[in-house]
Amino acid sequence: MVSPSSREPDGTAGRKPPTHPFQIGAFRAYLMVRLSTILASNGMALIIAWEAYNIARQTMSPGSPRRSWGSSASSNSSWSLC
């Protein structure tokens, strides 16, 4: 049994130092915050891109994307594929 006088001041008497980063509570918290931040920023970018796509799709006439890419299906196209 360890006597109270031989304990370390911070209460870590007899503990081994961590051998893996996941054994450190602050590191686990850091990783969780970092993962949450990455997921949130990627989700926000996806939502913004989705909304921009919807706005662009709603404001264009139905035939304009086809003509702008020079598809041969459109007779009004000034582009030539061959």
DANORDA-V331347 format. One record per helix or strand. SS is the DSSP state (alpha for helix, beta for strand). FROM is the first residue (numbers start at 1). TO is the last residue. Records with the same first field share a line. If there is no record, write none. Layout:
# DANORDA-V331347
SS=FROM-TO ; FROM-TO
This chain:
# DANORDA-V331347
alpha=4-6 ; 21-23 ; 25-59 ; 64-68
